[in-house]
Every structure is written in C-alpha cells, then in structure tokens.
Amino acid sequence: MREKNLVLTRVYGRLPLTVGLIVDDYMRYAERLRPHIADTSKLIHEALREGKNVLLEGAQGTMLDLDKGTYPFVTSSNPVTGYALASAGIGPREVERVIGITKAYVTRVGAGPFPTEDHGPGGERLGTLGQEFGTVTGRKRRCGWFDAVILRYAARVNGLTELFVTKLDVLSGFPTLKVCTSYRAEGETFEDVPSHQSLFHAAEPVYEELPGWDEDLTGARRVEDLPEAARAYLDRLAELVGVPISVVSVGPGREQSLPAA
C-alpha cells in the first residue's frame, strides 16, 4: 500500500489511500471467507476414496488453450483435461470418463482462424436461431459448419471417451448440412489441424454434405424420436471423430438432454 500510494500521489496526483482502514476491511473479509477455505485437493481425494462421484468442469474450449489452441487468439490458461487435473490436485488414474461437449455446429467469439465459418445467410441463421452471443462480453459469435478436424484434434488432446452434442435443434430447417472432413492448404490435404498457424489461417474446408430435416426437435425426449436424417447426422459425426455420442441436447431444458447410448 505504501508503494501504491507513491504512484497514486506522484504519478496520478490523487489523494493517498488510508492503509489501516483498508487492512481492517480486508481482515473482516478474511474472517467471512475463513470457513469456506480448505485444501480442495485433499477434499477431492477423500471423496474419491469414499466412492463418491467428482465432476471437474472445464471452461472455454480446446482451441482457446494457451499452448494447444490457436495462439495468439487464445485465453490465458489451459482449458484442457490435463490442466483440470493439475488445478484440482488429483492424478490421471482417478479419471474414468472424459466428456467432450460440442455444439452440432461451430462458433467462435473474436478473431482467429475459423475454416468452416459461414459468412452468408447460413451463418446468420445459425447465429439467430442459436442466440449466439458471448456469455460474458455479449459479442456476436461467428458461426459455421461442424468441423470434424478440430473435434478429432480435441479428442486426441483431451483423451475424450464420449461426446455430448448440444443445440441439434438449431439445425432444423436446413435442406442440407455441411460437415468438414479435412482441410486443403497450399496444395496439401490435412486430416488433422495443421501445426503451422499460417497453414491453419489459409485452410479451406473440404465438405461432405448430409441431408437436413424440417421437423422441430425441441419436443423429442428420446433419440428414437428424432427424424432419421438427424440420427444419421449424429452417427456420421461420431464416425468422423472416432468418439461415441452419449448425450444429445435439443434445447436448454434438462429434459431436452437425450441419452444417446
């Protein structure tokens, strides 16, 4: 505080802060927080020893990972499985399931490579129906078609054992659906995310087209209720990624998450 006061008064011409009052305030905060502070690594370890279920939920996404993502268009941490374990203070032997959560299409907030982005009416429709705005910033998300290349990469980096596919209902009404199966850049075809960022930025998607459906999916309560084209779409995604789909959501409600396996 003494150092900060020197900056406040001599650089910014502000009045100094009263150190004692601020310390007193924060000591009161500390007492309120004290009952809620614990060694969480130990708590999780004991819960696992007692046979309890422990769920670690990651934030953001693999392509925003500081090391494995589309640097420099990334976040300041590592939102991948390995870092979740490091943060929680438990080892990899404790993990039984690694669930990858993906939309039935792709979105991105802000700048960065996005090979399957749709700049036309298709992307606008996805954004409108999916209400695609950043949760924190409120910024409009960029929207595009499903990218199996990125999801295969995410499956490898995270060791995914299963997939939850969300927002399948947003795709209703498209006569055909595009799925990116590989990239093409500088005369080469890439089945995986290019290791060189310049190639990734220049990558053009190689699409496979699947039939769409017109039915409203929001009332479905079982995967069997979905139209055949929707089920075929899910089957193809799982095949391309090499990871089974265990849950499909057709809306925000809990009852709209349908067990698929």
PyMOL commands that set and color helices and strands:
alter all, ss='L'
color gray80, all
select helices_A, chain A and resi 2-10+19-36+40-49+62-64+81-88+92-94+121-129+148-158+168-171+197-202+223-225+228-241+254-256
alter helices_A, ss='H'
color red, helices_A
select strands_A, chain A and resi 99-103+106-108+142-144+146-147+162-166+176-185+188-190+204-211+245-249+257-259
alter strands_A, ss='S'
color yellow, strands_A
deselect
rebuild
show_as cartoon
